[in-house]
Amino acid sequence: MIDRIGRIQGVQSGISPEVPAAAKAGGDTFGAVFQRELERTQSRQVAFSKHAMARAEERGIEVTDTLLDRLTDSVERAQAKGATNILALDRSLAFIINVPNSRVITAMSQEEMKENIFTNIDGAVIL
């Protein structure tokens, strides 16, 4: 019994505790893993292509944080169903989004939607 206590106390007296293999091999600390995961989560937010940004600006579509959150949510839902190109639609706006790249390809206001046909999509999400 004294030997076991001595071994535990031995850590304090200079015997180095076992270090996990990942840490020995230059493994990541919790902070590094957390930071990487945080960046990965933030990078999941949908982005607009140059074309889509130009269209949104032309058509008076304000790209707000709320809109980006709604579009990101639609991409996540479409991804869960295996869609690759979706139409994200609400009452006054429509967006064609490439799901694997989380990129808005084009944006339309209600006026442009009246006479358009949406092609090359494999899903639709109501915002």
N, C-alpha and C positions, 0 to 999 in steps of 0.2 A: 504494500500500500504506500509506503513511504517512497519507493522507487517511482511509482506512477506520478505522485505529486511532484517529486523531484524533476521528472521529465517535463512536466507542464511548466514548472517554474524555470526549467532550463532554457526555455525560449527567451526569458528575460535575461538570462545570464550569458548570452552570446550564441547560443545554438539558434541558427536561423530556421524559422518555420518554413514549411514547404510552400513554395510559390506555385500557383497554377501554371501549367504548361503554356497557356495562352499569354500570360504575363511575361514569362521567361522569353518567349519568342517574339517579344515586341507587340504583344496583344493589346487590345484597346482597353482603356479605362472606361468606367461607367460614363464619365462625362463626355468622352469622345464618341462612344456609341450613341448616347442620348443626343448629342449635337448632330450627328450624321442622320439619325432618324428624324429629328426635327426638321432638318433641311430637306430630307426626302419628302416628308409630309407637306411642307410648304411648297415644294416644287410640283406637287400634284395639282396645284391650282391651275385651272385652264388658262391658256395664253391665247392671244389673238395674233393671227398672221398679219403681215403688213397689209395685205389686201383687205382682210376683215376690219382692221382698224380704220383704213381709208373709207370703207363702206359705212361703217358705224358713224364716222365723222360726217360724211356726206349726207347721211340720212337722219342726222340729229339724234342718234342713239347714244345716250349717256352710259358709259361703262363705269358702273359704281362697284364698290366692294360687295354690296348685296347681290347685284347681278352676277358678279364673278362667283360668289358662293353658290348661287342657284345653278349656274352652269357647271361648276365643279361637281355639285351633287348629282346633276343629270348624267355627267360622264361616268361617275362612280356607279350609278344604278345601271347604266347601259353596259358598262364593262362587266358587271356581275352577270348580265344576260348574254354576253358574248358578242355584242354589237361592235362594229368597227367604224361606221359612219352614221351619225344620227342627225335627225332634225329635232332641235330643242325649241319648243313652241310655247308661247303664252298668248294672251289676247291681242297684244299689239306688236310683238317681236318674234322673229324666227332666226335661228342660228343653225348653220350646218357645222357639225363638229366632228373632227377625226378623233375617235376615242383613244386609240393606242398612243397617240402623241399629245392628247389633251389640248388640241389646238382648234380654235374656231377658224373655219375656212372662210365663211362669209356671214354677214349679218343683214337682216332685212327688217324694215318697218312694216306696218300694216298696209301701207299703200303699195309697196313692192310685192307683197304676198298675194294680192288679188289676182294677178294674171300669171303667176309663176307655177311651174311644175317642178316638183322636187325629185331629182333622180340621183342614182348612185348612193342611196342610203339603205341601211338595213335595219333601221329602228327609228322610233320617234319617242320623245320624252316630253310630257307636258310639264312645263315649269310651274 
